[in-house]
Amino acid sequence: MNGQMFQIASIVAASKKAIQLSEGIQYFPAKYENRIEFAFLPPNEILKMEKYTAPNVSAWFEQIRKNQVLDVKLLCPYSVKDRNLLGFSNMTESSILCFHRNGKVTYFVADWQFDSVQKNWNILYSEHEWPDPPSKKPQFENNTDSFREVLLSIRELAIKIECENFAHIFSSAVNLLDGSNEYPDKKHGIELPQIPQQNLQMFEAASIADVFGAMGSWNDSPPYMAHKKGLDKEYETLSADLLKNIRLAILYAINEW
């Protein structure tokens, strides 16, 4: 999975757990994260009060509690104009929604910048107000069945176009959905999101099935391989459907528990 999506999903999951248990947040940065900061909106625009910037995830969580945030959710689009851009930084278009006691809704979006000295990433989340939010919080349905269906279909396409490595990836994702594979991120020493087991199975299936990136990804050779066999339309349809189901699985897994 894209590291930026993994991070924001993990922050939301840890926040939800801390809010539910009335405890401090437990977030464990990945090795590629150098600095994570959160720039809050000024508490009073009229008085031109200075913005507060939290220096880490724990300080951010304490501040949203002071701001009487009652719930948080992950939000991200499930379709994009150009899947080829997903391999670049700042292209996930995801955000952390914060629901305040007074009915106000704000959201944080991240800007990732590579630190060439530290050889890691500096991330700044900035808060924005949602001026006219929906009357109800977004709800997400369990898309396990449709996710499995598209994984099986795109696996068959991968076999047809002689991309056996991708066929293996899609098979592994199906097994993860069914709970019969070890979580791939855990094998790489990454701290998994703090969510129930069934949700984690969906999240990890989405993680391994997220094959959209740059060189060596599903965006690279497979379109040409599909074109050679006259399967351009099938490639495009299934790829769009796969991305949609990956994103829907992430939204359900992180938000609905």
C-alpha positions in Angstrom: 0.0 0.0 0.0 1.0 3.6 -0.6 2.9 4.7 2.5 0.9 7.9 2.7 -2.4 6.1 2.8 -1.1 3.6 5.3 0.0 6.4 7.6 -3.2 8.4 7.6 -5.3 5.2 8.0 -3.1 4.2 11.0 -3.5 7.6 12.6 -7.3 7.5 12.3 -7.5 3.9 13.6 -5.3 4.8 16.6 -7.4 7.9 17.2 -10.7 6.0 17.1 -9.4 3.5 19.6 -8.1 6.2 22.0 -11.4 8.1 21.8 -13.4 4.9 22.5 -11.3 3.9 25.5 -10.7 7.5 26.8 -7.0 6.9 26.7 -3.9 8.5 25.1 -3.2 7.6 21.5 -0.7 4.8 20.7 0.9 5.5 17.3 4.1 4.0 16.1 5.9 5.8 13.2 7.2 3.9 10.3 10.9 3.9 9.6 10.5 6.3 6.6 8.8 9.0 8.7 11.2 11.7 10.0 8.8 14.3 11.3 5.0 14.6 11.6 3.5 17.9 12.5 -0.1 19.2 12.6 -1.0 22.8 11.9 -4.3 23.7 13.5 -6.7 26.5 12.5 -6.4 29.5 14.8 -8.9 29.2 17.7 -10.3 32.6 17.0 -10.1 34.2 13.6 -11.5 37.6 14.8 -8.8 38.0 17.4 -6.2 36.8 14.9 -4.8 34.3 17.4 -1.7 32.4 16.5 -2.0 29.0 15.0 -0.9 26.0 17.0 1.3 23.4 15.4 1.5 20.0 17.2 5.0 18.5 16.9 3.8 14.9 16.8 0.8 12.6 16.7 0.4 12.4 20.5 0.3 16.2 20.8 -2.1 16.4 17.9 -4.5 14.0 19.6 -4.4 15.9 22.9 -5.2 19.1 21.0 -8.2 17.6 19.2 -9.5 16.4 22.6 -9.1 19.9 23.9 -11.0 21.1 20.9 -13.8 18.7 21.9 -13.5 16.4 18.9 -15.9 13.5 19.5 -15.1 11.3 16.5 -12.7 11.0 13.6 -13.0 9.3 10.2 -10.8 8.6 7.2 -12.0 10.0 3.9 -10.6 9.3 0.4 -11.9 9.2 -3.2 -12.4 5.8 -4.7 -11.8 6.9 -8.3 -9.0 9.1 -9.8 -8.5 10.8 -13.1 -5.1 9.2 -13.7 -4.0 6.1 -11.9 -0.4 6.6 -13.1 -0.1 9.5 -10.6 -0.7 7.3 -7.6 3.0 6.4 -7.5 3.9 10.0 -6.7 3.7 11.8 -3.3 0.7 13.8 -2.2 -1.7 12.1 -4.7 -3.9 10.0 -2.3 -6.3 12.9 -1.7 -7.1 11.5 1.7 -8.0 13.4 4.8 -8.8 13.0 8.5 -12.3 14.2 9.3 -12.8 15.6 12.8 -16.4 15.9 14.2 -16.6 18.5 17.0 -19.1 18.6 19.9 -20.6 21.9 18.6 -21.4 20.3 15.2 -18.4 21.8 13.4 -16.4 19.5 11.0 -12.8 20.1 10.2 -10.4 18.0 8.2 -6.6 17.5 8.0 -4.7 17.0 4.8 -1.1 16.0 4.5 1.8 17.4 2.6 4.8 15.0 2.2 8.2 16.4 1.6 11.4 14.3 1.2 14.3 15.3 3.5 17.4 14.7 1.4 19.6 15.0 4.5 17.7 12.6 6.8 16.7 10.4 3.8 13.2 10.3 5.2 9.9 12.1 4.9 8.7 15.2 6.7 4.9 15.4 6.9 2.8 18.4 7.7 -1.0 17.9 8.2 -3.0 21.2 7.9 -6.5 21.7 9.3 -9.3 23.1 7.2 -12.9 23.8 8.1 -15.7 22.1 6.2 -18.0 25.1 5.7 -21.2 23.1 4.8 -20.8 19.5 6.0 -23.5 16.9 5.5 -26.0 16.5 8.3 -24.9 12.9 8.9 -21.4 11.3 9.2 -20.3 9.3 6.2 -21.0 5.5 6.6 -19.3 2.8 4.6 -20.5 -0.7 3.8 -18.6 -4.0 3.9 -17.6 -4.6 0.3 -15.9 -8.0 0.9 -18.0 -9.8 -1.7 -17.4 -7.3 -4.5 -13.7 -7.0 -3.6 -13.2 -10.7 -3.8 -15.1 -10.8 -7.1 -12.9 -8.2 -8.8 -9.7 -9.8 -7.4 -10.7 -13.1 -8.9 -11.5 -11.4 -12.3 -8.4 -9.4 -12.4 -6.3 -12.4 -11.5 -7.7 -14.2 -14.5 -6.8 -11.2 -16.6 -3.2 -11.2 -15.2 -2.9 -14.8 -16.3 -4.2 -14.1 -19.8 -1.7 -11.3 -20.3 1.2 -13.5 -18.8 1.7 -11.3 -15.7 1.9 -14.3 -13.3 3.5 -12.2 -10.5 0.4 -10.0 -10.4 -1.8 -13.0 -10.5 0.0 -14.3 -7.4 -0.5 -10.9 -5.7 -4.3 -11.0 -6.4 -4.5 -14.6 -5.1 -2.8 -13.6 -1.9 -5.2 -10.7 -1.5 -8.2 -13.2 -1.8 -6.6 -15.4 0.8 -6.1 -12.4 3.1 -9.8 -11.6 2.8 -10.6 -15.1 3.9 -8.1 -14.9 6.8 -5.8 -17.6 5.5 -2.6 -15.6 4.9 -0.2 -13.9 7.2 -0.5 -10.1 7.1 2.1 -8.8 4.6 2.8 -5.5 6.4 3.5 -7.4 9.7 6.2 -9.5 7.9 8.0 -6.3 7.0 8.0 -5.1 10.6 5.3 -2.4 10.1 3.0 -1.7 13.0 -0.5 -2.7 11.9 -3.6 -0.5 12.4 -5.4 -1.0 15.7 -8.6 -2.4 14.3 -10.7 -5.6 14.8 -9.4 -8.8 13.1 -12.1 -8.9 10.4 -11.4 -5.3 9.5 -7.6 -5.9 9.6 -8.1 -8.8 7.1 -9.8 -6.4 4.7 -7.2 -3.7 5.2 -4.3 -6.0 4.6 -6.0 -7.5 1.5 -6.3 -3.9 0.3 -2.7 -3.2 1.2 -1.3 -6.1 -0.9 -3.8 -5.6 -3.8 -2.7 -1.9 -4.1 -0.6 -2.4 -7.2 -0.9 1.1 -8.6 2.3 3.0 -8.7 5.1 3.8 -11.1 7.8 1.5 -12.5 7.1 -2.2 -12.0 3.5 -1.6 -11.0 0.2 -2.6 -12.6 0.4 0.8 -14.4 3.7 -0.1 -16.1 3.9 -3.2 -18.3 0.4 -4.7 -17.9 -1.4 -2.1 -20.1 1.0 -2.9 -23.0 0.6 -6.7 -22.4 -3.2 -6.3 -22.4 -3.1 -4.2 -25.6 -1.0 -6.9 -27.4 -3.8 -9.4 -26.7 -6.7 -7.0 -27.5 -7.7 -6.8 -23.9 -7.4 -3.0 -23.4 -11.0 -2.5 -22.4 -11.0 -5.4 -19.9 -7.8 -4.1 -18.4 -9.2 -0.6 -18.0 -12.5 -1.7 -16.5 -11.0 -4.2 -14.0 -8.3 -1.8 -13.0 -10.8 1.0 -12.2 -13.0 -1.5 -10.3 -10.0 -2.8 -8.4 -9.0 0.7 -7.2 -12.6 1.4 -6.2 -12.8 -1.7 -4.1 -9.4 -1.2 -2.5 -10.4 2.3 -1.4 -13.9 1.1 -0.2 -12.3 -1.7 1.7 -9.9 0.7 3.4 -12.7 3.1 4.3 -14.8 0.3 5.8 -11.9 -1.3 7.6 -10.7 1.9 9.3 -14.0 3.6 9.9 -16.6 1.0 10.7 -16.0 -0.6 14.1 
